[in-house]
Amino acid sequence: MRKLLAVAAVAAALTAATAVPAAAAVDPGLGVAYGAALVPVNTRQSLVFTATNSDTLGAVAFTFSLNVPANVRLTDTPASTTCPGGTVTAVANTRAVTASGNLDPGQVACTVTVSVTSSVAGRYTTCAADFSNLVGLTPPATCASIRFAGGGGS
């Protein structure tokens, strides 16, 4: 019996020493994606920003600004958001997008959507470094790309 208790005590000590601590909650983050990877020039395409809450699903207020790539411009399609208290400014024929909103407690994600186009053929990329005034969210972990094909340009 004493031997069995000693083995059980050693097993418990080894389990405690090798237990993996709980992972820290992921910070709320921002993702970015174009609606398609390849479209003809002068075609409208969505650019979607997704605010994703942390593992704890707490309340998060956020803002961000972005200039879409050179030769890409916003269209006259109204910008939209599913974010509570959300506002989006995206003026047609400009490159500047500003947005703000909230992730309510328990809310997993929400989106901000704008429409873009280009009259110049080429591949355009939007990455974390393109954002400014990013508050409340971590920058996108990956870049988003779109290629406008045909017409003039490269």
trRosetta pair geometry for C-beta under 8 A, 3 or more apart (Angstrom, degrees):
i j d omega theta_ij theta_ji phi_ij phi_ji
1 4 5.6 -53 -151 34 33 113
1 5 6.5 32 152 -16 65 104
2 5 5.8 -55 -151 37 33 111
2 6 6.4 35 151 -21 65 106
3 6 5.7 -54 -150 35 32 113
3 7 6.5 32 152 -18 65 104
4 7 5.8 -51 -148 35 31 110
4 8 6.4 31 153 -18 63 107
5 8 5.6 -54 -146 38 32 113
5 9 6.3 35 154 -22 65 105
6 9 5.7 -53 -147 35 31 112
6 10 6.5 30 154 -17 64 105
7 10 5.8 -55 -149 37 31 110
7 11 6.3 32 153 -19 65 107
8 11 5.7 -53 -145 37 31 112
8 12 6.3 32 155 -19 64 106
9 12 5.8 -53 -147 36 30 111
9 13 6.4 31 154 -19 63 106
10 13 5.7 -55 -148 36 31 112
10 14 6.4 30 154 -18 65 106
11 14 5.9 -55 -148 37 30 110
11 15 6.3 31 154 -20 64 107
12 15 5.7 -54 -147 36 31 112
12 16 6.4 29 155 -17 65 106
13 16 5.8 -55 -148 37 30 109
13 17 6.2 27 155 -18 65 110
14 17 5.7 -58 -144 39 31 110
14 18 6.2 5 164 0 66 113
15 18 6.4 -73 -142 48 25 93
15 19 6.4 49 156 -56 64 93
16 19 5.9 -28 -146 -8 30 118
25 54 4.8 58 156 167 113 116
25 55 4.0 -140 -138 47 85 107
25 56 4.9 -10 -130 -25 158 98
26 29 7.2 -50 152 -16 106 116
26 54 5.5 -174 82 -141 61 72
26 55 5.4 101 26 -26 80 96
27 54 5.7 -40 -142 -93 19 111
27 137 7.8 140 138 -153 97 40
27 138 4.9 94 97 -31 121 121
28 51 6.9 14 174 -180 108 86
28 52 6.5 180 -155 91 64 52
28 53 5.3 -31 -109 -135 99 37
28 54 5.0 -72 -53 -38 68 82
28 60 4.6 83 -57 -120 171 165
28 62 7.3 -133 125 -66 134 129
28 103 6.5 -169 -134 27 138 150
28 136 6.5 -29 86 154 133 74
28 137 5.1 -82 119 -110 93 69
28 138 7.0 156 90 3 47 81
29 51 7.7 177 93 -150 36 49
29 52 5.3 -9 61 57 80 99
29 137 5.5 105 -144 -173 20 90
29 138 4.3 -35 -107 56 85 95
29 139 7.6 -30 -153 66 88 17
29 140 7.4 114 168 -98 103 37
29 141 7.1 5 -176 -27 147 98
30 49 6.2 -17 -167 -172 101 98
30 50 7.1 146 -160 76 49 49
30 51 5.8 -22 -101 -99 71 63
30 52 7.7 178 -85 17 22 79
30 62 7.6 162 -70 180 110 150
30 64 6.4 67 -105 -50 163 159
30 131 7.4 106 90 -99 151 165
30 134 6.9 -110 6 -146 148 121
30 137 4.3 85 -37 137 95 139
30 138 6.9 -160 15 78 76 47
30 139 6.3 -38 54 -141 108 29
30 140 5.5 -70 101 -59 82 72
31 49 7.1 154 80 -161 52 47
31 50 4.2 -11 58 57 105 101
31 52 6.4 44 -9 -14 109 117
31 140 5.5 100 -126 -120 35 95
31 141 7.7 -27 -103 25 79 83
31 142 7.8 15 -141 47 85 89
32 47 7.2 -5 -167 -180 93 89
32 48 7.3 159 -152 86 46 52
32 49 5.5 -13 -100 -105 75 69
32 50 7.6 -161 -68 19 30 75
32 126 5.4 -102 139 108 146 120
32 140 4.8 -55 9 -81 99 154
32 143 7.8 -31 76 -157 115 34
32 144 4.5 -117 116 -8 91 132
33 47 7.7 172 89 -155 38 50
33 48 5.3 -17 64 61 85 97
33 50 7.4 15 11 -7 105 111
33 144 4.9 -167 -109 -116 33 132
34 37 7.0 124 82 -87 117 39
34 45 5.9 24 -175 139 100 124
34 46 7.1 145 -165 88 50 56
34 47 5.7 -27 -105 -102 66 69
34 48 7.7 155 -106 17 15 77
34 116 7.7 -72 -125 50 102 125
34 126 7.7 133 -48 19 96 119
34 144 5.3 147 -13 161 80 114
34 145 6.9 -83 12 92 130 24
34 146 4.0 -168 -153 -64 175 113
35 45 5.0 -159 48 -175 108 83
35 46 3.7 81 -43 50 128 91
35 47 7.4 -90 -16 -60 84 32
35 48 6.8 96 -66 -16 77 107
36 39 5.2 97 86 -52 130 104
36 45 5.7 -104 34 -138 97 125
36 146 6.9 73 84 -130 63 100
37 145 6.8 34 -141 95 80 86
37 146 6.5 -154 -148 -120 30 52
37 147 6.5 18 154 19 65 94
38 146 7.6 172 -75 -166 27 62
38 147 4.8 -13 -106 67 72 104
38 149 6.0 16 -168 -12 95 123
39 43 4.4 -129 158 79 116 136
39 45 5.2 -167 0 -64 163 132
39 146 6.9 -14 18 -175 103 108
39 147 7.5 152 27 83 57 56
39 148 6.1 -28 77 -110 79 63
39 149 7.3 168 86 21 28 84
40 43 4.8 97 67 -26 76 126
40 148 7.0 26 146 -162 20 72
40 149 6.0 -63 -108 69 45 76
40 150 5.1 -10 -144 34 84 135
40 151 7.6 105 179 -16 81 107
41 117 7.9 87 -176 177 51 88
41 118 6.1 -79 -138 97 78 74
41 119 5.6 73 174 -146 113 32
41 120 6.9 157 -129 36 125 10
41 121 5.4 -75 -62 -70 122 71
41 148 4.7 81 -92 164 64 110
41 149 6.8 -130 -31 75 77 26
41 150 5.2 -132 8 78 98 84
41 151 3.7 -64 43 18 152 140
41 152 7.7 106 -129 38 176 59
41 153 7.5 146 -95 26 141 127
42 117 6.0 37 -144 177 28 125
42 118 7.6 -89 -55 85 39 37
42 119 5.5 43 -69 -101 86 70
42 151 6.9 118 -8 -59 103 154
43 117 6.2 179 75 -127 31 100
43 148 7.3 177 38 -130 93 94
44 75 5.0 -18 -116 -30 108 169
44 77 6.0 98 -162 -19 145 137
44 115 5.0 0 -169 -179 108 118
44 116 7.4 139 -151 70 59 29
44 117 5.2 -53 -92 -65 50 111
45 115 7.0 146 70 -155 27 69
45 116 5.9 -36 66 66 80 78
45 117 6.8 130 15 -86 78 60
45 146 6.3 152 101 -146 154 149
46 113 5.4 -23 -160 -163 113 107
46 114 7.3 139 -154 77 61 36
46 115 5.9 -45 -97 -99 54 66
46 116 7.8 97 -149 19 10 79
47 68 6.9 -129 -55 -105 173 121
47 97 8.0 -125 95 -56 132 162
47 113 7.2 149 75 -155 48 56
47 114 5.2 -19 60 67 100 87
47 115 7.3 166 14 -103 82 15
47 116 5.1 45 -23 -6 121 120
47 126 7.2 79 -152 -5 124 161
47 144 7.5 131 -144 112 86 148
48 111 5.6 -22 -167 -162 101 121
48 112 7.3 150 -158 77 52 48
48 113 5.0 -15 -104 -102 76 84
49 64 7.3 -159 -170 67 154 140
49 66 8.0 179 -78 -1 137 148
49 99 6.7 166 67 43 150 160
49 111 6.6 142 77 -159 53 64
49 112 4.3 -10 59 58 108 99
49 113 7.6 -160 24 -72 70 39
50 109 5.7 2 -178 -174 98 124
50 110 7.6 168 -152 85 59 31
50 111 5.2 -28 -100 -99 68 82
51 60 7.5 -166 166 99 121 128
51 62 5.8 179 -128 45 140 156
51 83 6.2 47 36 -96 134 129
51 101 6.8 -168 11 76 157 117
51 103 5.9 -145 126 -57 117 113
51 109 6.3 161 85 -154 54 67
51 110 5.4 -6 56 58 102 80
51 111 7.4 -172 18 -85 73 30
51 112 7.5 58 -17 -10 101 98
51 137 5.8 -102 -133 -91 92 145
52 108 7.0 -20 -148 158 73 67
52 109 4.6 -18 -105 -100 65 104
53 56 7.9 -114 155 68 102 56
53 57 5.2 63 132 -116 142 53
53 58 7.3 172 -167 45 113 50
53 60 6.1 179 -117 7 82 133
53 103 4.6 177 -79 160 102 151
53 107 6.0 136 -38 93 142 67
53 108 5.6 -127 32 -150 112 26
53 109 6.5 -132 0 -68 80 51
54 57 6.9 -133 74 -45 65 31
54 58 6.6 0 50 25 113 91
54 60 7.5 129 -3 -57 94 135
57 105 6.4 80 136 -170 84 53
57 106 5.0 50 155 -102 128 25
57 107 6.8 153 -160 45 93 37
57 108 6.9 -38 -111 -83 107 53
58 105 6.0 -24 -151 -112 36 78
59 102 6.8 -17 -167 -172 86 109
59 103 6.8 170 -152 88 38 67
59 104 6.1 -17 -112 -149 83 35
59 105 4.9 -38 -54 -54 82 78
60 102 6.7 153 83 -159 52 59
60 103 4.2 15 50 45 101 106
60 136 5.3 131 176 179 92 111
60 137 7.3 88 161 -70 134 79
61 100 7.6 9 179 -176 84 96
61 101 7.7 -164 -149 105 56 31
61 102 5.2 -28 -101 -101 63 83
61 135 7.8 -15 111 118 81 103
61 136 5.4 -129 91 -99 50 152
62 100 6.6 -174 97 -146 53 58
62 101 6.2 -10 60 61 88 67
62 102 7.4 155 17 -96 75 32
62 103 7.4 39 -5 -9 115 93
62 134 7.9 -12 -168 -167 98 63
62 135 6.1 170 -148 90 53 66
62 136 3.4 -138 -94 81 71 130
62 137 4.8 33 -128 -22 138 105
63 98 7.5 -2 -173 -175 94 87
63 99 6.9 175 -149 94 53 50
63 100 4.1 -13 -100 -99 83 94
63 133 6.0 -52 118 141 106 102
63 134 7.5 -166 93 -132 61 27
63 135 4.8 19 46 44 89 106
63 136 6.8 94 13 16 58 117
64 98 7.4 -172 96 -147 45 52
64 99 5.8 -3 56 58 81 89
64 100 7.8 162 16 -80 53 55
64 131 5.4 -35 -166 -159 115 115
64 132 7.6 128 -168 69 66 39
64 133 6.2 152 -140 92 34 78
64 134 4.7 21 -111 -104 95 71
64 135 7.4 -164 -68 24 61 62
64 137 7.0 -48 -52 50 122 122
65 96 7.1 -18 -168 -164 98 90
65 97 6.9 160 -156 88 50 57
65 98 4.7 -13 -104 -102 84 81
65 99 7.9 169 -83 20 42 62
65 131 6.9 130 73 -164 50 63
65 132 4.7 -34 73 70 105 86
65 133 4.5 51 9 43 108 117
65 134 7.8 -121 29 -55 62 61
66 96 7.6 152 84 -151 45 46
66 97 4.8 -9 61 59 91 104
66 98 7.9 173 22 -78 62 42
66 126 7.1 37 -173 -155 134 120
66 130 5.7 48 -147 131 92 97
66 131 5.2 -36 -86 -104 91 64
66 132 7.3 163 -81 21 40 72
67 95 4.6 40 -163 129 84 111
67 96 5.6 -28 -99 -91 75 61
67 97 7.6 172 -89 18 26 75
67 130 6.7 -123 58 -174 68 94
68 72 4.5 -100 137 99 116 117
68 73 7.1 167 74 -99 132 18
68 74 6.8 149 6 -54 140 77
68 95 4.9 -134 47 -158 79 80
68 97 6.8 72 -37 -12 91 113
68 116 5.7 176 -147 -116 162 137
68 124 7.7 36 169 159 89 138
68 126 6.8 -48 -133 -87 64 120
69 72 4.7 67 65 15 80 121
69 95 7.8 -130 66 -147 19 122
69 124 4.0 -167 53 -160 152 110
69 125 6.7 90 -67 50 140 43
69 126 6.6 -120 -34 -70 96 75
69 130 7.7 -59 -69 -121 69 145
70 95 7.6 -19 -95 -105 40 154
71 118 5.3 50 141 -145 84 117
71 119 7.8 -121 -171 53 84 64
71 120 4.2 -68 -164 52 126 134
71 122 6.5 43 101 46 152 135
71 124 7.0 -148 77 -84 99 128
71 153 7.3 104 -161 -119 147 144
72 95 6.9 94 86 -120 74 96
72 116 5.2 12 177 -179 107 125
72 117 7.3 163 -154 82 68 25
72 118 4.8 -53 -100 -72 61 108
72 124 5.2 105 -45 -167 131 170
72 146 7.9 97 -107 67 138 124
72 148 8.0 169 -96 -20 89 135
73 92 7.7 56 149 -178 105 51
73 93 5.4 5 172 -137 137 34
73 94 6.6 120 -153 53 91 13
73 95 6.2 -77 -113 -75 60 69
73 116 6.8 155 81 -151 30 76
73 117 6.4 -28 64 64 77 73
73 118 7.0 131 14 -92 73 57
74 79 7.9 -30 -160 -61 128 108
74 90 4.8 -167 -145 170 151 95
74 91 6.5 108 75 78 140 36
74 92 5.7 -125 106 -112 91 33
74 93 6.9 -66 66 3 75 20
74 94 5.7 -9 30 62 114 64
74 95 6.9 171 -15 -103 91 23
74 96 7.9 -64 -15 53 134 42
74 97 7.0 143 -78 -69 132 92
74 114 5.9 -55 -129 171 106 122
74 115 6.8 92 -163 77 67 61
74 116 6.0 -54 -102 -98 44 67
75 92 5.9 -9 163 -125 24 92
75 115 4.3 -55 45 110 113 109
75 116 6.5 -174 -13 -106 91 13
75 117 5.3 70 -66 -4 110 110
76 92 4.1 9 -80 -93 67 146
77 114 7.9 132 85 -174 97 49
77 115 3.7 38 58 18 127 154
79 88 4.0 -124 124 117 131 133
79 89 7.5 164 41 -130 152 1
79 90 4.1 109 -52 30 137 124
79 97 7.5 150 -110 -135 150 101
79 99 8.0 -134 159 -88 140 107
79 112 7.1 7 176 -180 108 85
79 113 6.6 174 -158 90 64 54
79 114 4.6 -17 -110 -98 102 77
79 115 7.5 -144 -84 5 62 75
80 88 7.0 -31 19 30 4 148
80 112 7.6 177 93 -153 45 46
80 113 5.1 -4 59 56 87 100
81 86 3.5 -121 117 128 145 146
81 87 7.4 -65 19 -26 149 6
81 88 5.3 159 -36 -30 115 118
81 99 6.8 148 -85 -151 136 118
81 101 5.9 -156 169 -74 145 145
81 110 6.9 46 177 153 85 112
81 111 6.7 -163 -143 99 56 52
81 112 4.6 -10 -103 -105 97 70
81 113 7.2 179 -79 17 46 69
82 86 7.3 51 66 12 20 155
82 110 4.6 -153 92 -157 86 87
82 111 5.1 42 26 43 109 77
83 86 3.5 104 74 -65 94 129
83 99 7.9 96 35 169 146 113
83 101 3.0 46 124 167 136 154
83 102 6.2 146 169 48 96 45
83 103 7.1 -59 -141 -70 97 58
83 110 3.7 126 -85 123 71 145
83 111 7.2 -162 -38 50 88 25
83 112 6.5 -21 -4 -61 123 86
84 101 6.5 122 65 -175 44 94
84 102 4.7 -51 80 69 94 103
84 103 7.7 127 32 -107 102 16
84 104 5.2 45 18 -40 153 108
84 107 7.4 -148 -3 -54 119 167
84 110 7.2 -131 -1 -81 65 162
85 100 7.7 -56 124 121 91 88
85 101 5.7 146 83 -145 74 58
85 102 4.7 45 45 5 119 112
86 99 6.9 -6 -164 -172 96 95
86 100 6.8 177 -140 93 53 50
86 101 3.3 -1 -95 -98 84 118
86 102 7.3 -130 -58 20 72 63
86 110 7.1 -154 -57 141 140 139
86 112 6.7 -161 -168 -90 135 95
87 99 6.8 179 90 -146 54 53
87 100 5.5 8 49 52 91 89
87 101 7.1 179 17 -67 52 77
88 97 7.2 -22 -166 -165 91 90
88 98 7.4 161 -154 86 45 51
88 99 4.7 -4 -106 -104 75 93
88 112 5.4 153 -90 -156 126 109
88 114 6.9 -163 173 -70 134 97
89 96 7.6 -13 112 119 99 95
89 97 7.1 159 84 -154 61 42
89 98 4.7 6 50 54 106 95
89 99 7.5 -160 24 -70 63 52
90 94 7.8 -167 -173 69 50 102
90 96 7.6 -163 -121 99 53 54
90 97 4.8 6 -96 -111 97 83
90 98 7.9 -170 -61 29 63 54
90 114 4.4 -165 -132 -124 170 127
90 115 8.0 131 128 35 141 61
91 94 4.6 38 80 19 95 130
91 96 7.1 16 32 64 96 92
97 114 5.6 -107 -111 -31 132 162
98 133 7.7 -1 -130 76 98 140
99 112 4.6 16 -142 -135 160 163
101 110 6.4 -117 130 97 145 141
101 112 7.1 -171 -6 -66 139 110
103 107 4.8 -155 -173 84 75 116
103 109 7.4 -33 -119 -115 120 23
103 110 6.2 -164 -97 6 78 111
104 107 4.4 86 55 -15 74 126
107 110 6.6 5 160 -39 130 102
116 146 7.7 143 87 51 127 162
117 148 7.7 94 -172 -105 55 138
118 121 7.7 148 114 -77 115 20
118 122 7.2 -87 137 46 153 90
118 124 6.8 155 -46 -22 154 144
118 148 4.4 -144 67 -12 114 165
119 151 6.5 -119 -178 152 59 155
119 152 7.3 18 144 49 81 101
119 153 7.9 142 117 -28 56 127
120 148 7.0 87 84 83 45 134
120 151 7.4 -127 -117 107 21 119
120 152 6.3 -51 -120 93 62 86
120 153 3.6 117 -170 -76 75 145
120 154 7.7 34 165 18 94 72
121 148 5.5 -139 -123 105 44 83
121 149 5.7 48 -139 -135 107 27
121 150 6.0 176 -88 58 123 29
121 151 5.4 167 -42 68 100 84
121 152 6.6 -174 6 90 96 32
121 153 4.0 174 43 74 70 110
121 154 6.0 -147 96 66 88 42
122 147 7.1 -122 124 -144 27 68
122 148 6.2 11 44 53 53 90
122 153 5.4 -89 -33 149 100 130
122 154 4.8 56 -91 60 96 98
123 145 6.0 4 -177 -173 98 114
123 146 7.4 173 -151 90 56 36
123 147 4.5 -25 -98 -98 76 89
124 145 6.8 159 83 -151 43 64
124 146 5.5 -14 60 62 92 83
124 147 7.5 163 16 -90 67 38
124 148 7.3 24 -1 -1 112 99
125 143 5.1 10 -174 169 108 130
125 144 7.0 156 -154 81 59 43
125 145 4.7 -22 -99 -97 78 86
126 130 5.4 -96 -154 51 68 157
126 140 8.0 59 123 39 88 159
126 143 6.4 160 79 -162 43 77
126 144 4.9 -10 58 59 98 94
126 145 7.7 -174 20 -77 66 40
127 130 5.6 113 58 -5 57 102
127 140 7.0 -141 -162 77 41 118
127 143 4.0 -32 -89 -102 88 102
127 144 7.9 -174 -72 23 48 59
128 131 6.2 -55 -167 20 44 110
128 139 3.6 80 -145 149 107 131
128 140 5.0 -151 -76 57 79 75
128 141 7.6 45 -60 -80 125 16
128 143 7.7 -93 -9 -80 69 72
131 134 4.8 48 139 -54 124 122
131 139 5.8 -178 47 -125 138 102
131 140 7.5 134 -20 5 136 95
134 137 6.2 -88 -179 68 98 86
134 139 5.9 55 136 -80 173 82
138 141 7.8 32 120 -57 114 84
140 143 7.2 112 114 -87 128 33
140 144 7.5 -61 174 -19 162 95
148 151 7.7 -28 144 43 103 122
148 153 7.9 36 92 69 108 149
